[in-house]
């Protein structure tokens, strides 16, 4: 994916398919990286699909290869064997299905004849099968139902050493043309797989990614975590921010610490707090608040000391009628804002933090009378001390309105202090 940082790899396997004899060859490469070739019977389906893929060459924008369900049917058994060779323990059907539901919020129907499900990272609610290789505008993975693993869509040359496994077919590639004519008759360059200088490294990376993802998610193998956040960061971040998976506290902590409020992309910060499911309901991530509570410490000098400021900026974004997320129902927007304010307001009452963020006062400022009615109707979203803190934040509302949102405080103008203000606005 984004990062190409190489660290010690898992044992990497590629399939050697030979119609002549069975043998296993293991070669130690670069210390603790092992490449093994497992001999299996010659497979005509693999051979025919390999010929087709070699004829097209490596897919490019000018030379797109039309992948199909058949491509995945042929590669799935190869990928399953590679996973086994690398230590993947195939979970039971019920265990796998439960994990898929927990992580991707997808339900596997074992009565369906479909072999594959597609998980769309760009639009998770689009569940149509998409046989387009991952690129900047198209990202997703396949769930292999009968073999219980997940995978990207891989061409055969990118997962096995086809020049050793299928020598005759590989030799045919040597005579392939390096150009072809497109639909308009223009001659376009074609990039043959054999000419890719780093194909061996790409293959290792693909198999490493395949194994690491599946072992981390379905074998609970935490040793894969470090490699994944260094080499597959988009996937790992998407687990939390696209699918709302927050069960791994270490992963969640990593995502929280790398996600900052950005005024150019303000909605991104909200992805660590809530997810909107395909039924139009939102899920608030209680685990995010639990992890943040451990990260936000008094007298901290790390970037975590800005957590409340990040929340303040996101609250202001949600409170701005001109920029708020149009996809949110108003009740959901208020529920998110109330939970953010409730989390932040606790530090006002802890003298160790010396907090002056006045988050609950800001919430009061942003809410209209109609919003307040929704808040009351929903019993302050059942947050235990919310009403008490809400009532106590009336002065903070006055302060932020006078000094930030509708005015400026300085040597030329100072707001009333809380004692003076309270004399004019006694509690009811």
Secondary structure as UniProt FT lines:
FT   STRAND          12..17
FT   STRAND          25..29
FT   TURN            30..32
FT   STRAND          33..40
FT   HELIX           44..56
FT   HELIX           69..85
FT   TURN            86..87
FT   HELIX           93..104
FT   TURN            110..111
FT   STRAND          116..120
FT   TURN            124..125
FT   TURN            136..137
FT   STRAND          140..144
FT   TURN            145..148
FT   STRAND          149..151
FT   HELIX           156..158
FT   HELIX           162..165
FT   HELIX           167..173
FT   TURN            174..175
FT   STRAND          179..181
FT   TURN            183..184
FT   STRAND          187..189
FT   HELIX           193..195
FT   TURN            197..198
FT   HELIX           199..218
FT   HELIX           222..224
FT   HELIX           225..231
FT   HELIX           233..241
FT   TURN            242..243
FT   HELIX           249..258
FT   TURN            263..264
FT   HELIX           267..270
FT   TURN            271..273
FT   STRAND          274..276
FT   TURN            278..279
FT   STRAND          282..284
FT   HELIX           286..295
FT   TURN            298..299
FT   HELIX           303..306
FT   HELIX           307..319
FT   TURN            321..323
FT   TURN            326..327
FT   HELIX           330..345
FT   HELIX           346..349
FT   TURN            351..353
FT   HELIX           359..366
FT   HELIX           369..377
FT   HELIX           379..382
FT   TURN            384..385
FT   HELIX           386..392
FT   HELIX           394..400
FT   HELIX           401..405
FT   TURN            411..412
FT   HELIX           418..424
//
